[in-house]
Amino acid sequence: LAAMCAVVPGLAGPALAFEAFASGRCDAGQKLEVLDAVADAARELAALPPVPDRDGDGTPRVGFADGDARLLGDSRASKPLATPRVQKVGRERVFAPSSLARLRAGPSAVAQSATSKPRRTRAHLIAASLAGPLLAGAIEMVRSAEDRAFAASREEAAVRADPGAVHVPGGGIDALVLGRALGCLGECCAAARNAPDAAKIAGGVLELALSPGAMNHAQPHVRRAALFACVGAVTSVPPAAAWHALSGGVGGVAAGSA
């Protein structure tokens, strides 16, 4: 699942979020597996691609000759060699073999290397493909948690009024999934810190984590996960953007949620 999310995040991310949180066909264990896969894929998209080993590609190394000495600024280049064959004592250490090979190949090789594809991350795909669909599912989970908290408060009030009544608290499995979803959103924010839409997804995660259903949840691990999501959202954007989101701007009056 993580490999599919990393290869085709635009297709796999929304499909996994729908299957886990909207289809009704997944239990708590499968939802946790999906959340782990999304978090792993976000870290993989934020990482640089592996750099090939250019020194161990089997390219034959050229000996230290007159032309190489002239390129390196050696004073021996002006003196004629006594014999055309260079005698080596021990092992010769050649620095920057790839650069020397491009210099020997001429300007065409340098121009070809300059037009090669740059190596960069794919962090710009995290918000729209992974964090956005997951955020929509987490919003529904927080609303369900608020409804269950309201129903539980009514049942506890009924128990206090009637000593003979029995109240069994529930929602533990759902709280476990909600806590992991908040932690996964915090990891997505941390992975998308260099993306152009990092502030947008960080604002959505911050608003969700500060909602009463998450921050005032009855389970302590959900409150800790909400705090972790807030840390991931605030630290993934520049300090000025985080200050504007928290304080509401220059006037100091918060225009959004508390």
Disulfide bonds with the S-S distance in Angstrom:
none
